[in-house]
Amino acid sequence: MGTMFPPSWCEPNADFEKIAKETPPSNLGYTMKDCPTLLIITYDKIKRAPASENDVLGFISLGCVMENMWLMAESLGISMQIMSVFAAEGDVEKQLKELLSIPDNQKIAFAIRLGYPVTIADYIRVRRNVEDFTSLNGFNNKFTVGN
């Protein structure tokens, strides 16, 4: 997914508020226009492990599944993009559940676009330094590599 961001988004000190104001919103149809594969992941809101009322561990484990799928897709040269708009409560999820005959007890967790990239990005993806977002044994204790 990092290779599909505009280059300005990959700059460590980019002004994201300014970029967001200057970038017009796109509609879902445009986003999905060239999507060869859309995978919809659902979970059953009713089924739970014993004594796990209101527990979110089952839903969190879907994140682990998604991560493994993402890593495997990337290793095969397949691009993957999470489409969170499908899981948002409201019209999109309601219409999609109706269109696909998804039962009421099923909740859309997320959707994934999959496909081979048309072009390979010709810029280097900028990553933040580990020290910029990690702490050691406490929130404000700066972590440095080699600690």
GUVOFI-197124 format. One line per 4 residues: their letters; for each residue x negated, y negated, z of N, C-alpha, C, O. Coordinates in nm, 3 decimals. Example, Ala and Ser with C-alpha at 12.3 -4.5 7.8 and 13.67 -1.06 7.14 Angstrom:
% residues 2
AS) -1.319/0.569/0.780/-1.230/0.450/0.780/-1.320/0.330/0.780/-1.424/0.332/0.846 ~ -1.285/0.225/0.708/-1.367/0.106/0.714/-1.290/-0.003/0.787/-1.341/-0.114/0.804
***
This chain:
% residues 147
MGTM) -0.082/0.118/0.000/0.000/0.000/0.000/-0.087/-0.125/0.000/-0.048/-0.227/-0.057 ~ -0.202/-0.118/0.063/-0.289/-0.234/0.069/-0.334/-0.283/-0.067/-0.363/-0.401/-0.084 ~ -0.339/-0.193/-0.164/-0.384/-0.233/-0.297/-0.276/-0.306/-0.375/-0.304/-0.364/-0.479 ~ -0.152/-0.305/-0.326/-0.045/-0.371/-0.400/-0.017/-0.512/-0.349/0.062/-0.584/-0.410
FPPS) -0.080/-0.552/-0.240/-0.061/-0.688/-0.190/-0.128/-0.788/-0.283/-0.231/-0.757/-0.343 ~ -0.072/-0.907/-0.294/-0.141/-1.011/-0.371/-0.276/-1.041/-0.304/-0.288/-1.029/-0.182 ~ -0.376/-1.079/-0.382/-0.508/-1.106/-0.324/-0.504/-1.205/-0.208/-0.582/-1.191/-0.113 ~ -0.415/-1.304/-0.214/-0.411/-1.403/-0.105/-0.373/-1.340/0.028/-0.410/-1.392/0.133
WCEP) -0.300/-1.230/0.026/-0.261/-1.163/0.149/-0.376/-1.085/0.210/-0.370/-1.049/0.328 ~ -0.480/-1.060/0.133/-0.593/-0.979/0.179/-0.706/-1.064/0.236/-0.812/-1.011/0.270 ~ -0.684/-1.193/0.247/-0.785/-1.281/0.305/-0.764/-1.284/0.456/-0.652/-1.307/0.502 ~ -0.870/-1.262/0.533/-0.855/-1.255/0.678/-0.794/-1.379/0.742/-0.722/-1.366/0.841
NADF) -0.819/-1.497/0.689/-0.768/-1.619/0.751/-0.659/-1.686/0.667/-0.645/-1.808/0.670 ~ -0.584/-1.607/0.594/-0.480/-1.662/0.507/-0.369/-1.727/0.590/-0.339/-1.683/0.700 ~ -0.309/-1.832/0.536/-0.197/-1.902/0.599/-0.068/-1.833/0.553/-0.010/-1.871/0.451 ~ -0.023/-1.731/0.629/0.090/-1.650/0.587/0.221/-1.727/0.587/0.309/-1.698/0.506
EKIA) 0.236/-1.823/0.676/0.359/-1.903/0.676/0.369/-1.983/0.547/0.477/-1.992/0.488 ~ 0.259/-2.039/0.502/0.257/-2.115/0.377/0.285/-2.021/0.258/0.362/-2.054/0.169 ~ 0.221/-1.904/0.259/0.242/-1.807/0.151/0.388/-1.765/0.146/0.446/-1.756/0.038 ~ 0.449/-1.740/0.263/0.589/-1.697/0.268/0.682/-1.805/0.213/0.780/-1.774/0.145
KETP) 0.652/-1.931/0.242/0.736/-2.041/0.192/0.722/-2.057/0.042/0.818/-2.095/-0.025 ~ 0.604/-2.029/-0.012/0.578/-2.047/-0.155/0.619/-1.926/-0.238/0.630/-1.936/-0.360 ~ 0.641/-1.812/-0.174/0.675/-1.689/-0.246/0.826/-1.670/-0.244/0.885/-1.652/-0.137 ~ 0.890/-1.673/-0.360/1.035/-1.654/-0.362/1.071/-1.511/-0.325/0.997/-1.418/-0.360
PSNL) 1.182/-1.490/-0.256/1.221/-1.353/-0.221/1.261/-1.277/-0.347/1.318/-1.333/-0.441 ~ 1.231/-1.148/-0.347/1.270/-1.064/-0.461/1.392/-0.982/-0.421/1.413/-0.955/-0.303 ~ 1.471/-0.944/-0.518/1.587/-0.862/-0.485/1.550/-0.715/-0.495/1.447/-0.680/-0.553 ~ 1.634/-0.631/-0.439/1.606/-0.488/-0.432/1.598/-0.425/-0.571/1.518/-0.335/-0.594
GYTM) 1.682/-0.472/-0.663/1.681/-0.418/-0.799/1.547/-0.436/-0.866/1.499/-0.346/-0.934 ~ 1.486/-0.553/-0.848/1.355/-0.580/-0.908/1.249/-0.489/-0.846/1.162/-0.436/-0.916 ~ 1.256/-0.470/-0.715/1.160/-0.387/-0.644/1.169/-0.242/-0.691/1.067/-0.174/-0.701 ~ 1.289/-0.195/-0.718/1.310/-0.055/-0.753/1.305/-0.028/-0.903/1.313/0.088/-0.944
KDCP) 1.291/-0.131/-0.985/1.303/-0.118/-1.131/1.215/-0.007/-1.189/1.264/0.075/-1.266 ~ 1.090/-0.003/-1.155/0.997/0.095/-1.212/0.961/0.206/-1.115/0.856/0.268/-1.129 ~ 1.047/0.232/-1.019/1.019/0.333/-0.917/1.056/0.472/-0.970/1.174/0.500/-0.989 ~ 0.956/0.559/-0.993/0.988/0.692/-1.046/1.049/0.785/-0.941/1.128/0.873/-0.976
TLLI) 1.013/0.768/-0.814/1.062/0.857/-0.710/1.096/0.777/-0.585/1.016/0.696/-0.539 ~ 1.212/0.801/-0.531/1.254/0.740/-0.405/1.292/0.851/-0.310/1.381/0.931/-0.339 ~ 1.224/0.857/-0.198/1.249/0.959/-0.098/1.319/0.894/0.020/1.267/0.799/0.079 ~ 1.438/0.943/0.055/1.515/0.889/0.167/1.500/0.985/0.285/1.530/1.104/0.272
ITYD) 1.453/0.936/0.397/1.433/1.019/0.516/1.542/0.984/0.616/1.557/0.868/0.655 ~ 1.617/1.085/0.658/1.724/1.065/0.756/1.696/1.148/0.881/1.614/1.240/0.879 ~ 1.766/1.113/0.987/1.761/1.195/1.108/1.900/1.202/1.167/1.983/1.114/1.145 ~ 1.925/1.308/1.241/2.056/1.332/1.301/2.062/1.260/1.435/1.987/1.293/1.527
KIKR) 2.151/1.163/1.447/2.163/1.086/1.571/2.221/1.168/1.685/2.206/1.132/1.802 ~ 2.288/1.279/1.652/2.355/1.359/1.754/2.261/1.461/1.817/2.264/1.481/1.939 ~ 2.179/1.526/1.737/2.092/1.632/1.788/1.977/1.573/1.869/1.906/1.482/1.823 ~ 1.960/1.625/1.988/1.852/1.580/2.076/1.800/1.700/2.155/1.869/1.801/2.173
APAS) 1.679/1.687/2.200/1.624/1.789/2.289/1.698/1.781/2.423/1.752/1.676/2.458 ~ 1.702/1.892/2.497/1.770/1.889/2.628/1.713/1.779/2.717/1.593/1.755/2.719 ~ 1.802/1.712/2.789/1.765/1.606/2.884/1.689/1.492/2.818/1.596/1.436/2.877 ~ 1.727/1.458/2.695/1.657/1.349/2.628/1.753/1.242/2.577/1.732/1.183/2.470
ENDV) 1.858/1.217/2.653/1.956/1.115/2.615/1.887/0.980/2.597/1.808/0.938/2.683 ~ 1.915/0.913/2.488/1.856/0.783/2.453/1.704/0.787/2.436/1.637/0.685/2.444 ~ 1.651/0.905/2.413/1.508/0.921/2.392/1.476/0.894/2.245/1.549/0.938/2.156 ~ 1.369/0.822/2.220/1.333/0.788/2.083/1.216/0.871/2.031/1.165/0.844/1.922
LGFI) 1.173/0.972/2.106/1.057/1.051/2.064/1.079/1.121/1.931/0.987/1.130/1.850 ~ 1.200/1.169/1.908/1.229/1.233/1.780/1.214/1.136/1.665/1.160/1.171/1.560 ~ 1.261/1.015/1.684/1.250/0.913/1.580/1.104/0.872/1.560/1.059/0.853/1.447 ~ 1.031/0.859/1.671/0.889/0.823/1.661/0.812/0.932/1.587/0.719/0.901/1.512
SLGC) 0.849/1.057/1.607/0.777/1.165/1.538/0.794/1.155/1.387/0.711/1.206/1.312 ~ 0.902/1.092/1.341/0.918/1.069/1.197/0.806/0.979/1.145/0.765/0.992/1.030 ~ 0.758/0.889/1.229/0.645/0.805/1.190/0.520/0.888/1.166/0.442/0.859/1.076 ~ 0.503/0.991/1.247/0.388/1.082/1.227/0.403/1.158/1.095/0.305/1.177/1.023
VMEN) 0.524/1.201/1.065/0.550/1.270/0.938/0.518/1.175/0.823/0.451/1.214/0.726 ~ 0.565/1.050/0.833/0.542/0.952/0.729/0.392/0.928/0.709/0.345/0.919/0.596 ~ 0.318/0.918/0.818/0.174/0.896/0.809/0.106/1.011/0.733/0.021/0.987/0.647 ~ 0.142/1.133/0.765/0.083/1.249/0.697/0.119/1.251/0.549/0.036/1.284/0.465
MWLM) 0.242/1.216/0.519/0.283/1.210/0.378/0.204/1.103/0.304/0.161/1.122/0.191 ~ 0.184/0.990/0.370/0.111/0.878/0.310/-0.034/0.918/0.282/-0.086/0.893/0.173 ~ -0.098/0.980/0.380/-0.237/1.023/0.362/-0.250/1.125/0.249/-0.343/1.117/0.168 ~ -0.157/1.220/0.242/-0.162/1.321/0.136/-0.137/1.256/0.000/-0.205/1.287/-0.097
AESL) -0.039/1.166/-0.007/-0.010/1.098/-0.134/-0.133/1.022/-0.183/-0.171/1.033/-0.299 ~ -0.196/0.946/-0.094/-0.314/0.870/-0.132/-0.427/0.961/-0.178/-0.499/0.929/-0.272 ~ -0.443/1.077/-0.111/-0.550/1.170/-0.151/-0.524/1.227/-0.291/-0.618/1.269/-0.359 ~ -0.398/1.228/-0.333/-0.362/1.278/-0.466/-0.353/1.166/-0.570/-0.319/1.190/-0.686
GISM) -0.384/1.043/-0.527/-0.379/0.930/-0.619/-0.239/0.876/-0.641/-0.215/0.802/-0.736 ~ -0.146/0.911/-0.553/-0.008/0.865/-0.563/0.010/0.747/-0.468/-0.025/0.755/-0.350 ~ 0.064/0.638/-0.519/0.091/0.522/-0.435/0.220/0.543/-0.358/0.311/0.612/-0.404 ~ 0.226/0.484/-0.239/0.342/0.500/-0.153/0.375/0.366/-0.091/0.285/0.294/-0.048
QIMS) 0.503/0.332/-0.086/0.546/0.209/-0.023/0.669/0.239/0.061/0.764/0.300/0.013 ~ 0.667/0.195/0.186/0.782/0.213/0.273/0.883/0.103/0.243/0.847/-0.015/0.237 ~ 1.008/0.142/0.225/1.115/0.048/0.196/1.206/0.041/0.318/1.303/0.116/0.327 ~ 1.176/-0.046/0.411/1.253/-0.054/0.536/1.392/-0.112/0.516/1.478/-0.097/0.602
VFAA) 1.417/-0.178/0.403/1.547/-0.239/0.379/1.658/-0.135/0.379/1.772/-0.168/0.412 ~ 1.628/-0.012/0.343/1.731/0.092/0.337/1.777/0.133/0.477/1.890/0.180/0.493 ~ 1.692/0.118/0.576/1.725/0.162/0.711/1.790/0.053/0.794/1.836/0.079/0.905 ~ 1.795/-0.068/0.744/1.853/-0.179/0.819/2.004/-0.159/0.832/2.072/-0.128/0.734
EGDV) 2.054/-0.177/0.953/2.198/-0.167/0.971/2.264/-0.272/0.883/2.221/-0.387/0.881 ~ 2.366/-0.233/0.811/2.434/-0.330/0.727/2.472/-0.272/0.593/2.486/-0.150/0.577 ~ 2.489/-0.360/0.496/2.543/-0.322/0.366/2.457/-0.222/0.290/2.511/-0.128/0.231 ~ 2.326/-0.240/0.289/2.241/-0.152/0.209/2.252/-0.008/0.257/2.275/0.083/0.178
EKQL) 2.236/0.012/0.389/2.246/0.149/0.442/2.386/0.205/0.420/2.401/0.320/0.381 ~ 2.487/0.125/0.445/2.626/0.170/0.429/2.653/0.213/0.284/2.710/0.320/0.260 ~ 2.611/0.132/0.189/2.634/0.164/0.048/2.553/0.287/0.005/2.602/0.370/-0.071 ~ 2.431/0.297/0.053/2.347/0.411/0.016/2.403/0.540/0.074/2.404/0.643/0.006
KELL) 2.449/0.535/0.199/2.508/0.655/0.260/2.633/0.698/0.184/2.657/0.817/0.167 ~ 2.711/0.602/0.138/2.831/0.634/0.060/2.793/0.692/-0.075/2.850/0.792/-0.119 ~ 2.697/0.630/-0.142/2.653/0.674/-0.274/2.597/0.815/-0.273/2.623/0.894/-0.363 ~ 2.519/0.847/-0.168/2.454/0.978/-0.159/2.530/1.079/-0.074/2.482/1.190/-0.051
SIPD) 2.649/1.041/-0.027/2.732/1.127/0.059/2.657/1.172/0.183/2.664/1.289/0.222 ~ 2.587/1.080/0.244/2.514/1.110/0.369/2.615/1.105/0.483/2.684/1.005/0.498 ~ 2.624/1.210/0.565/2.722/1.213/0.674/2.699/1.101/0.776/2.588/1.048/0.788 ~ 2.805/1.067/0.849/2.798/0.958/0.946/2.698/0.983/1.058/2.639/0.889/1.111
NQKI) 2.679/1.112/1.096/2.586/1.141/1.205/2.440/1.124/1.163/2.351/1.124/1.249 ~ 2.415/1.108/1.034/2.278/1.088/0.985/2.247/0.940/0.977/2.329/0.860/0.931 ~ 2.129/0.904/1.022/2.081/0.766/1.017/1.963/0.763/0.921/1.877/0.851/0.925 ~ 1.959/0.662/0.835/1.844/0.649/0.746/1.728/0.593/0.828/1.737/0.484/0.883
AFAI) 1.620/0.669/0.835/1.503/0.626/0.911/1.419/0.532/0.827/1.380/0.424/0.872 ~ 1.390/0.573/0.705/1.316/0.490/0.611/1.325/0.553/0.473/1.367/0.667/0.457 ~ 1.286/0.477/0.375/1.280/0.527/0.238/1.139/0.499/0.188/1.073/0.406/0.233 ~ 1.095/0.580/0.096/0.958/0.568/0.044/0.963/0.569/-0.109/1.025/0.656/-0.170
RLGY) 0.897/0.472/-0.167/0.874/0.472/-0.313/0.745/0.547/-0.338/0.644/0.523/-0.271 ~ 0.747/0.638/-0.433/0.628/0.715/-0.468/0.605/0.708/-0.618/0.701/0.712/-0.696 ~ 0.481/0.698/-0.659/0.450/0.700/-0.801/0.302/0.674/-0.825/0.231/0.627/-0.736 ~ 0.259/0.705/-0.945/0.121/0.678/-0.982/0.108/0.530/-1.018/0.194/0.477/-1.090
PVTI) 0.005/0.463/-0.971/-0.010/0.320/-1.001/-0.035/0.297/-1.149/-0.107/0.372/-1.215 ~ 0.026/0.191/-1.201/0.007/0.154/-1.341/-0.132/0.096/-1.360/-0.200/0.124/-1.459 ~ -0.173/0.014/-1.266/-0.307/-0.046/-1.271/-0.373/-0.028/-1.135/-0.306/-0.018/-1.032 ~ -0.502/-0.025/-1.137/-0.579/-0.018/-1.014/-0.623/-0.161/-0.980/-0.670/-0.235/-1.066
ADYI) -0.606/-0.198/-0.854/-0.644/-0.332/-0.811/-0.793/-0.355/-0.835/-0.875/-0.267/-0.808 ~ -0.826/-0.473/-0.885/-0.967/-0.503/-0.914/-1.029/-0.593/-0.807/-1.131/-0.657/-0.832 ~ -0.968/-0.597/-0.692/-1.024/-0.675/-0.583/-1.045/-0.584/-0.462/-0.981/-0.479/-0.450 ~ -1.132/-0.625/-0.375/-1.163/-0.546/-0.258/-1.061/-0.576/-0.149/-1.030/-0.692/-0.123
RVRR) -1.011/-0.473/-0.087/-0.918/-0.492/0.023/-0.997/-0.539/0.145/-1.095/-0.476/0.185 ~ -0.953/-0.648/0.203/-1.023/-0.703/0.319/-0.963/-0.642/0.445/-0.841/-0.643/0.465 ~ -1.049/-0.590/0.528/-1.004/-0.533/0.656/-1.055/-0.619/0.771/-1.163/-0.678/0.764 ~ -0.977/-0.625/0.875/-1.018/-0.699/0.994/-1.124/-0.620/1.069/-1.129/-0.497/1.061
NVED) -1.209/-0.691/1.142/-1.307/-0.625/1.227/-1.236/-0.562/1.346/-1.141/-0.620/1.399 ~ -1.280/-0.444/1.387/-1.219/-0.374/1.499/-1.216/-0.462/1.624/-1.119/-0.459/1.699 ~ -1.320/-0.540/1.645/-1.328/-0.624/1.764/-1.219/-0.731/1.769/-1.188/-0.783/1.876 ~ -1.161/-0.765/1.655/-1.060/-0.870/1.650/-0.924/-0.826/1.702/-0.839/-0.911/1.731
FTSL) -0.901/-0.695/1.714/-0.768/-0.652/1.757/-0.770/-0.537/1.858/-0.669/-0.469/1.876 ~ -0.883/-0.515/1.923/-0.890/-0.410/2.024/-0.937/-0.464/2.158/-1.006/-0.566/2.165 ~ -0.897/-0.394/2.263/-0.938/-0.428/2.399/-0.987/-0.302/2.467/-0.958/-0.191/2.422 ~ -1.062/-0.317/2.575/-1.118/-0.204/2.647/-1.071/-0.210/2.792/-1.104/-0.305/2.863
NGFN) -0.996/-0.112/2.835/-0.950/-0.101/2.974/-0.877/-0.226/3.023/-0.892/-0.264/3.139 ~ -0.801/-0.288/2.939/-0.723/-0.406/2.976/-0.697/-0.490/2.853/-0.777/-0.491/2.760 ~ -0.587/-0.560/2.853/-0.544/-0.630/2.732/-0.643/-0.736/2.686/-0.668/-0.746/2.566 ~ -0.699/-0.815/2.774/-0.786/-0.925/2.733/-0.935/-0.894/2.740/-1.017/-0.983/2.721
NKFT) -0.970/-0.770/2.767/-1.111/-0.732/2.770/-1.157/-0.699/2.630/-1.123/-0.592/2.577 ~ -1.232/-0.787/2.569/-1.275/-0.766/2.430/-1.358/-0.640/2.417/-1.447/-0.613/2.497 ~ -1.326/-0.564/2.315/-1.399/-0.442/2.285/-1.502/-0.474/2.177/-1.473/-0.545/2.081 ~ -1.620/-0.424/2.194/-1.722/-0.439/2.090/-1.773/-0.300/2.054/-1.784/-0.213/2.140
VGN) -1.803/-0.280/1.928/-1.853/-0.152/1.882/-1.982/-0.121/1.957/-2.071/-0.205/1.967 ~ -1.990/-0.001/2.010/-2.108/0.038/2.086/-2.081/0.040/2.236/-2.166/0.083/2.313 ~ -1.962/-0.006/2.279/-1.924/-0.002/2.421/-1.903/0.141/2.464/-1.871/0.166/2.580
***
